[in-house]
Structure formats: C-alpha cells, structure tokens
Amino acid sequence: MNSHNEMASHFGAGQQHLSTEESFTTEDILWAVGIWSVILTLSPVIVFYMLMVA
C-alpha cells in the first residue's frame, strides 16, 4: 500500500476542484494598480502634513 495515495485521498475528500486554474484577471491587476497609485500619490502629502502639524 502506498501511504501517499491514501493521504491524498483523505485530503481530497469533500473538496471540489475548479475546472479552470485560478489566476489574476485584468480587472484584478487594474484594481491593484489603481489602489497603489492612490497610496503612492497621497503618501507624500500625508507625510508633509504630519511634519507640518507635529
């Protein structure tokens, strides 16, 4: 008996495998680029404000 196959059958029980491989879509990439552009654009403004107020 192969213990690896037995373990795999136990771990795979009850799980539904997706027919397509999960990957990043264009929408995900655009969303991430948009969020990071906002963060990187506003971070110098926030730092400058904190230095002036503190």
N, C-alpha and C positions, 0 to 999 in steps of 0.2 A: 504494500500500500504506500502511496505517496502522500506524505503529510502536507506537502504544499498544495496539492489539489484539494485535499479535504478542507484546509484552511480557506482556500479561495472560494469553495462552495459555500462555506458558512458566512464569509464576509459578503458574498454577493447575494445572499438570500434576502428577498424583500426589497431590493433596490431596483429601480427602473433606470436603465441606461438610455441616454438620449441618442437618437439616431444620428444626429449631427454633432460634430466636435464643437465645444464651446470656444468662442474666440471673440475678440473685440470687434465691434461693428464700427462703421464710420461715425455713427451717431455718438457712440461712447467716446471715441477719440476727440471729436469736436467738442463734446461736453467737457472733457478733461482739459483740453487746451483753453477753452473759454474760462473755466474756473481758475486755472493757473495764471492766465493773463490778467484777470481781475486782481488776484492776490499779489502778483509781482508789480502791478501798476500802483496799487494802493499802499504797499508796504513802505515805500519811502515817505509818502505823505503821513502815514501813521507815525513813523519814527520821528520825522521832523516835528510833528505836533507834540509828541511826548517830550521831546527835548525842549521845546519852547515853553510848555506848560510846567514841567517839573523844575 
